[in-house]
Amino acid sequence: MEEINALMHGFSVALTPFNLMLMAVGIILGVLIGVLPGLGGANGIAILLPLTFTMPPTSAVIMLSCIYWGALFGGAITSILFNIPGEPWSVATTFDGYPMAQQGKAGEALTTAFTSSFIGALFAVVMITFLAPLVAKFALQFGPPEFFSVFFLTFCSFIGMGKEPPFKILAAMMLGFGLAAVGIDTVTGQLRLIFGWHELMRGFDFLIAVIGLFGIGEILLSMEEGLSFQGRSAKINTRIVFETWKKLPRFWLTSLRSCVIGCWMGITPGGATPASFMSYGIAKRMSPDGQKFGNGVQEGIIAPETAAHAAGTAALLPMLSLGIPGSPTAAVLLGGLLIWGLQPGPLLFVEQKDFVWGLIASMYLGNVVGLIIVLTCVPLFAAILRIPFSIVAPVIIVICAIGAYTVNNAMLDIWFMLLFGVLGYAFKKLSYPLAPLVLALVLGDQAEDAFRQSMLISQGDLRIFFSNWLVGSIMGLGLLMLVWPLIGKGIAALRSRAA
């Protein structure tokens, strides 16, 4: 009851005309940030942070958090319409979202993505409201061995659950690990794999790689097939929203599972990107339509979008209660709190009740406002597909180049983007999966750091990964996922022999 009373007070703080206006402005700015590849929610908030210095802290954080919700919503738009992830966590959405758009179901795919995002965020906000003390205590149990076990589980689930041959998945993943190792070794400070080329000291940025692999690679493939001078059919009908909503309840188990995975990864903190990949992989394995994933399945959009939003929202919990940001965006928000003289931690809930509960109330309201805005614009987004691809393609290339350049303000990154585009084209022509490469590139350095820190703690003893129930159970589940295809073949062989 105490939390409910505090939340009601928070709604009275958030439900002022000025704060509601800031929510709408923040959502619209966030959607634009999410649509532009390479900008990202964290960068967008960092750029717009100075605009909020003259505002009251509560209003400022409400606007910045709504920019974040908008970026989460916006990342799905280009992923579904053009196979270009606007945000890292939107990569998994492309696997089924883009095929649905190609089949003339862009409106259905966008509605599914936005609604799933709302459900994931709402689940995480409810959890933040009622389970904050318990969850914060659980997050403190995660050290380097636990982090590595989570990454290990993610990698193994891709190898064990992928529909492609395990050798191809492993080859793509190894290439991703190799690319992730380029640059400065974060443990020893040594330079690795730069071959005397000092421009590679900062390594290959994940966003540049994703823009090239998916955006430029897709355009090269379309150019080979011949640029179509006719736009694809795009249904512009608000009835699609309600028809899509009627189909969503039958995927309630996938939504619930994705919410739990997302909250867990957001709190620990694993982040929205691995949460979306892990949720997609597990949904693919658990679904009766798992073999159809990758060909335009609605469930293949629900899983990553729900998990990504749940993780992105849950990442704010350790930031508020412990002062530990669970994501890059949460880290930027943490910097904003410190600038306004607010010290995140357990005392924040005692000393700044208006601020904390006003922010939590704005999470509920911001997601509702965001859902209304993006669903209202679904027909507009879907109509983009009516434009001939021969006109859209040069615009996409320019946007991709701008996005790649703005990551580090370096012309070299545009060349890297083109190089990754050729690599993405080659992977598609040779039927190699891109997802394991992307997964290893984004998580490879984090997994390596966690592994090496664990080895330093245990003085090289691998038993540290089975030293307690938490890390042992996650590692055991990862090993089970890795050998699952062999187990499946063994069970099938026994059944056939018995028959």
Order of alpha helices (4+ residues) and beta strands (2+ residues): alpha-alpha-alpha-alpha-alpha-alpha-alpha-alpha-beta-beta-alpha-alpha-alpha-alpha-alpha-alpha-alpha-alpha-alpha-alpha-alpha-alpha-alpha-alpha-alpha
